[in-house]
Amino acid sequence: MDKTFQRKPRILFLFSDTGGGHRSAAEAIIEALHLEYGDRMIIEMVDIFKERVPLPLNYFPEWYPQMVRVPQIWGLGFHLSDGHHRARFISSSTWPYVRSAVKSMVTRYPSDLIVSVHPLANTPVLQALGKNRPPYITVVTDLVSAHALWYDRRTDLCLVPTEIARQRALKNRLKPEQVKVIGLPVADRFCQPPGEKRELRERLGWPPDDPMILLVGGGEGMGPLEKTAHAIAGAEIPAGLAIVTGRNHKLKERLEAYPWPRHTFIYGFVRNMPEMMGAADILVTKAGPGTISEALNAGLPMILYSRLPGQEDGNVTYVVDEGAGIWAPQLEQILSSLRVWLKTPELLARASKACQRLARPKAAREIAHILAEAAGIKP
């Protein structure tokens, strides 16, 4: 048959904008699919909480930023609901409430392959699909402390970022052949060699020879970003400082109005974060899985100053135990860590090598190859 007239396989990605990581992971995989296979497939992304789910679940994406602003309550909810039996109880209890909406969704989006990058999608969608269904692949986007709801035994394949996440999958009753360690998918621009530091700094307008600290709080500028910035500036740390506030426009305006020391740069949401990471010497950040994975690819040592209890606890342990960074939740700890690294270049170099050892820059493309095979796309 003429390949021109062959039907393109349809791949459905299930995600939700509850935090930036789920959408970012899906987009990174989709980007890799297009880079590797062009337009040989039809891809759709569906936000599982926007598909006619009943009240109040359809407001969950809007509520999420407010919910995580009370991290203790979020962490308590995570731990109370985590575990194989508790996760199954939650799924079975909510199934009658969401059944109609989920069945309608899978009917509305006929697919040759379904890819889930959100833990709340797996059990209800697999329940709605029944036995005669297309292949279903889960891509876990939590680096280490992945909630039990990620792991449904009916999934055909579960792709996880780390060996610790694989062990959690096995603990939640998945079979070894169902689980594969791939890494966390990030956008292709974070997977390329960062380039020569001096050239990157010249493009950014940063000082060529002074150490540079890159301070970020995720896409939404979350965490104690403002206090941390002022503490670093006030401590007269011998380094330049680049502060990225993300989409937090009010924070950017406040920081821009402040009389900062020399070599301080304020940014909002940026698209050249890979260049910034390549030009910086130290990253100060919250313990989000995407930012950590991007920093590992850049070989950029991290000081982690905040984390979301529950799902990001393991990220901190992983970074610290592997020697790629430091956990410093108090301002004085951040300043002390910066001073030690800047006074002891060999320690900073050791942390950079640990980042390079842990990096998985090919994760998105490896996932793309797995999905293409499952969807019947030939090399």
Secondary structure, DSSP 4 states (H G I P E B T S, - for coil): --GGGSPPPEEEEEE--SSHHHHHHHHHHHHHHHHHHTTSSEEEEEETTSSSPPTTGGGHHHHHHHHTTSHHHHHHHHHHH-SHHHHHHHHHHHHHHHHHHHHHHHHHS--SEEEE-STTTHHHHHHHH-SS---EEEE--SSS---GGG--TT-SEEEESSHHHHHHHHHTT--GGGEEE------GGGSS----HHHHHHHHT--SSS-EEEEE-TTTT-SSHHHHHHHHHHTT-SSEEEEE-TT-HHHHHHHHTS-PPSSEEEESS-S-HHHHHHH-SEEEEE--HHHHHHHHHHT--EEEEE--TTTTHHHHHHHHHTTSEEE--SHHHHHHHHHHHHH-HHHHHHHHHHHHHH--TTHHHHHHHHHHHHHT---
